[in-house]
Amino acid sequence: MCLSLGMRLGLVLVAVLACGCGARRDPYGQQVKKVNDYSLQGEERFQQGDLKRADRNFSRALELSRAVDYPPGVSQQLNNLGAVALEQGDLNKARSLFTQAWQINQDLGNWADAATNQTNLATVAQKAGDQGQAAQHLTAAQDAAQKSKARAALGQVLCRWGSFYLDQQNYGAALEFLQQAQPLATTPALKGNLYHQWGRFYLAQGDAPTAAAYFTQALTADRQVLDRAAMAADLFALGETHQVGGDFSRAFDYYARAFDVYAALGKKSPLKECVKRLNEVNDQGQLGQSLERFAKHPKLASP
């Protein structure tokens, strides 16, 4: 139940104790199950872009966790509420919530989730424009992931380092971290993240065909876990790749598909960027496509 906000979102679920027919009554286990249920509902709402309901579900899970003294649940829901705050653009609130989650996970020795907290703090720092602070958080995340001995946790952090250095246009460092992450990416979520970063790397090198192949693989992997925000990012990146390659008709198609997924998520800023790109490729390719359904979409008009 730990949402990670790098390029991708993930969820770490807590094992629920069996309370079926014939099993000894376990009131504590039943409360843990309720925490899980609320958190799963929140994760579904988050993926759908329904941040208000996600906030309510995560807040209820946090209340229940505190009421029965369940520290792992407390840390997980603080992190998830931080993810909501970050999506809402409240960097100070997100930073506070991620830090609280980090402190609890340190005390618990739950280093895999602690790595996620620090990765999320790195995202907050980057959004605030503090690249040095972001690097410090990623270093802490890597240390925590190594303590956890969890390959998935380390793979997540290494992918995030790759993304960080791609943002800095330090392609040598990005390549090094992506190569380290490669053998650790064994789950669809991690594969989707890694393939997307490889696509970015090759696009920056001017190799559009290889970039398109990686973004397509990322889209396939992200569909497996129905990470819609990641799928939208993959589709948009495929639009960019085909635009760079001069295939304006395919670029238009991918930007349109990205627009539709972002619209379903209610993400206004990416919608505006999609409309901008649709206009560009429509003009560049002299496609003559109508942009009315995009320009007049109700999600663009909403506050």
Buried (B, 14 or more C-beta within 10 A) or exposed (E): BBBBBBBBBBBBEBEBEEBEEEEEEEEEBEBBBBBBBBBBBBBBBBBBBBBEBBBBBBBBBBBBBEEBEBBBBBBBBBBBBBBBBBBEEBBEBBBBBBBBBBBBBBEBEBBBBBBBBBBBBBBBBBBEEBBEBBBBBBBBBBBBBBBBEBBBBBBBBBBBBBBBBBEEEEBEBBBBBBEBBBEBBEBBBBBBBBBBBBBBBBBEEEBBEBBBBBBBBBBBBBBEBEBBBBBBBBBBBBBBBBBBBEBBEBBBBBBBBBBBBBBEBBBBEBBEBBBEBBBBBBEEBEBEBEEEEBEEBEBBEEE
